[in-house]
């Protein structure tokens, strides 16, 4: 015999959200975003300096420069410039042909999971367009390392502002302590900065030591898409912790109304 | 000018994604902390209605016996029950299994179809003509209902406003591989939060075509199921709501199903859903907006549900738009942040349920470590977009060419039991 019958999962729920804690979380997220915005200059400078050191460690020479014309309130964006490896026409042609082959052949290889096939075809299409650019009109390719850096840094900074909001919204219905949820938001931001720095250095390495041909694939496959993956990963780890805690405290659950 | 249009389109896509993300956030909050609207399972009524349980089957020798045995184990007065397994053009041992089961149980009355169009709508239409009850309960061939399911589903029809009822689907093969685990999470988000919240908020819970029921006379008054439609469940949902009937959701009524174990099968399933759902969108868009029986909130929810398989099409074109902007050298900071936004918002909605909705559903379900698989839902990201867009264009073709019948693509079964 069970000595205790818990609520069935169909209609159990948590108690109402505490408005005070919700307001506190909202204020903390706003304060964090305001701090990032206010201290953007030293923050961005510190970030770029460390990326430059990291890049130098793997043998990539970069020049720190500041972009002045930004139309928003970030008036001086520090970015790293480097000499990119311009692809030879032969490499571009090989990339183009290989990409065409992947786009044509891969969808027919049924033993490869479809989920991977679709992803590989998408990346190959990007490389196909890049390859065609460098074969036909290399001088018209719209990016050099500096442009790419500016795009990367701009995106990165945008993420730093958006991530606390996205994570804050996702965590808002929970009833765990505010400081704990805010710590998760800070951890996500910290990871974004760390990961962003390592990724930037890797990109610079690839652009200088390998080729600038894969810029588009780098941006679309390893850019914002990946940022979202680790955001969800951190969220899921935290939810796992909350779920384990709730299992130990069944009295937290309420019934229906 | 072209660049401006491309940039405005990116903004439009973000806006659409944001609308859906907001909708699902509202559902999540409502389900986790809001007042829950109970179903009718606590109604004690001595006069249960007569019911006909329909189980469409095409080449289902792997699952037919188990499924019928599970239905037979359900507690329901035998004099009020008939079970009609529909052998729909099967070429394997399904027919023999059904006849064998019928020989041992009076309530099982197989319907063998060898002529006419194959497919669930056609099979259901034939069965509706021979069914003895006013209340029809439907299970797919791989479904394993719990003992109280029939009573709990049937009792809702004591409410004269109810036109259809839908129960909860729970995967039985969750532990098979990564895909099935992910599908379990997705189902959890879709039923535990999405459907229940729509039920709570008096919006438009959806009749899902299985683990559910409807009034036979209503289906017949609509002319039966439309055989051109691959999503006959969504079609019925909209017909009911547009004509002033309600669909209720029974979160307590759980039924096990087998989910696809390969990406290929899953992809075909989603494409079929997309084709069917988008066809229904073309069919009911105007009717939904004009219906005098629906509140504004119901219309808005109905509209968002109706266009849900259109959103990946917007997203795919949005991504192509971004690629075009990139190669035109016009991908500036704001645009690239927007790319993050629509990736974020798509994942807030795009896998049929957003990550926070699935996380919340898992919490309510008492799932613990499996929640950590959430980031793997990104695997779906591009595949879903591609597959759903493919289905959309098929639906467009169906509509444009006025196809009279849709080719029914049967979902492959993975159950290991050898047929007897």
Boltz contact constraints between the chains, C-beta under 6 A:
constraints:
  - contact:
      token1: [A, 9]
      token2: [B, 364]
      max_distance: 6.0
  - contact:
      token1: [A, 9]
      token2: [B, 365]
      max_distance: 6.0
  - contact:
      token1: [A, 10]
      token2: [B, 251]
      max_distance: 6.0
  - contact:
      token1: [A, 10]
      token2: [B, 252]
      max_distance: 6.0
  - contact:
      token1: [A, 11]
      token2: [B, 36]
      max_distance: 6.0
  - contact:
      token1: [A, 11]
      token2: [B, 38]
      max_distance: 6.0
  - contact:
      token1: [A, 13]
      token2: [B, 36]
      max_distance: 6.0
  - contact:
      token1: [A, 14]
      token2: [B, 32]
      max_distance: 6.0
  - contact:
      token1: [A, 14]
      token2: [B, 33]
      max_distance: 6.0
  - contact:
      token1: [A, 16]
      token2: [B, 33]
      max_distance: 6.0
  - contact:
      token1: [A, 17]
      token2: [B, 33]
      max_distance: 6.0
  - contact:
      token1: [A, 113]
      token2: [B, 263]
      max_distance: 6.0
  - contact:
      token1: [A, 114]
      token2: [B, 263]
      max_distance: 6.0
  - contact:
      token1: [A, 114]
      token2: [B, 264]
      max_distance: 6.0
  - contact:
      token1: [A, 114]
      token2: [B, 267]
      max_distance: 6.0
  - contact:
      token1: [A, 114]
      token2: [B, 383]
      max_distance: 6.0
  - contact:
      token1: [A, 115]
      token2: [B, 263]
      max_distance: 6.0
  - contact:
      token1: [A, 115]
      token2: [B, 379]
      max_distance: 6.0
  - contact:
      token1: [A, 115]
      token2: [B, 383]
      max_distance: 6.0
  - contact:
      token1: [A, 118]
      token2: [B, 382]
      max_distance: 6.0
  - contact:
      token1: [A, 118]
      token2: [B, 383]
      max_distance: 6.0
  - contact:
      token1: [A, 118]
      token2: [B, 386]
      max_distance: 6.0
  - contact:
      token1: [A, 119]
      token2: [B, 382]
      max_distance: 6.0
  - contact:
      token1: [A, 122]
      token2: [B, 382]
      max_distance: 6.0
  - contact:
      token1: [A, 129]
      token2: [B, 327]
      max_distance: 6.0
  - contact:
      token1: [A, 142]
      token2: [B, 329]
      max_distance: 6.0
  - contact:
      token1: [A, 151]
      token2: [B, 336]
      max_distance: 6.0
  - contact:
      token1: [A, 154]
      token2: [B, 333]
      max_distance: 6.0
  - contact:
      token1: [A, 155]
      token2: [B, 336]
      max_distance: 6.0
  - contact:
      token1: [A, 158]
      token2: [B, 337]
      max_distance: 6.0
  - contact:
      token1: [A, 166]
      token2: [B, 344]
      max_distance: 6.0
  - contact:
      token1: [A, 170]
      token2: [B, 356]
      max_distance: 6.0
  - contact:
      token1: [A, 173]
      token2: [B, 29]
      max_distance: 6.0
  - contact:
      token1: [A, 173]
      token2: [B, 32]
      max_distance: 6.0
  - contact:
      token1: [A, 173]
      token2: [B, 33]
      max_distance: 6.0
  - contact:
      token1: [A, 216]
      token2: [B, 326]
      max_distance: 6.0
  - contact:
      token1: [A, 224]
      token2: [B, 339]
      max_distance: 6.0
  - contact:
      token1: [A, 224]
      token2: [B, 340]
      max_distance: 6.0
  - contact:
      token1: [A, 224]
      token2: [B, 343]
      max_distance: 6.0
  - contact:
      token1: [A, 225]
      token2: [B, 343]
      max_distance: 6.0
  - contact:
      token1: [A, 228]
      token2: [B, 343]
      max_distance: 6.0
  - contact:
      token1: [A, 228]
      token2: [B, 344]
      max_distance: 6.0
  - contact:
      token1: [A, 228]
      token2: [B, 347]
      max_distance: 6.0
  - contact:
      token1: [A, 229]
      token2: [B, 375]
      max_distance: 6.0
  - contact:
      token1: [A, 229]
      token2: [B, 378]
      max_distance: 6.0
  - contact:
      token1: [A, 232]
      token2: [B, 355]
      max_distance: 6.0
  - contact:
      token1: [A, 232]
      token2: [B, 374]
      max_distance: 6.0
  - contact:
      token1: [A, 232]
      token2: [B, 375]
      max_distance: 6.0
  - contact:
      token1: [A, 233]
      token2: [B, 375]
      max_distance: 6.0
  - contact:
      token1: [A, 236]
      token2: [B, 371]
      max_distance: 6.0
  - contact:
      token1: [A, 236]
      token2: [B, 372]
      max_distance: 6.0
  - contact:
      token1: [A, 236]
      token2: [B, 374]
      max_distance: 6.0
  - contact:
      token1: [A, 239]
      token2: [B, 359]
      max_distance: 6.0
  - contact:
      token1: [A, 239]
      token2: [B, 371]
      max_distance: 6.0
  - contact:
      token1: [A, 240]
      token2: [B, 368]
      max_distance: 6.0
  - contact:
      token1: [A, 240]
      token2: [B, 371]
      max_distance: 6.0
  - contact:
      token1: [A, 240]
      token2: [B, 372]
      max_distance: 6.0
  - contact:
      token1: [A, 243]
      token2: [B, 363]
      max_distance: 6.0
  - contact:
      token1: [A, 243]
      token2: [B, 368]
      max_distance: 6.0
  - contact:
      token1: [A, 244]
      token2: [B, 368]
      max_distance: 6.0
  - contact:
      token1: [A, 256]
      token2: [B, 36]
      max_distance: 6.0
  - contact:
      token1: [A, 256]
      token2: [B, 38]
      max_distance: 6.0
  - contact:
      token1: [A, 257]
      token2: [B, 35]
      max_distance: 6.0
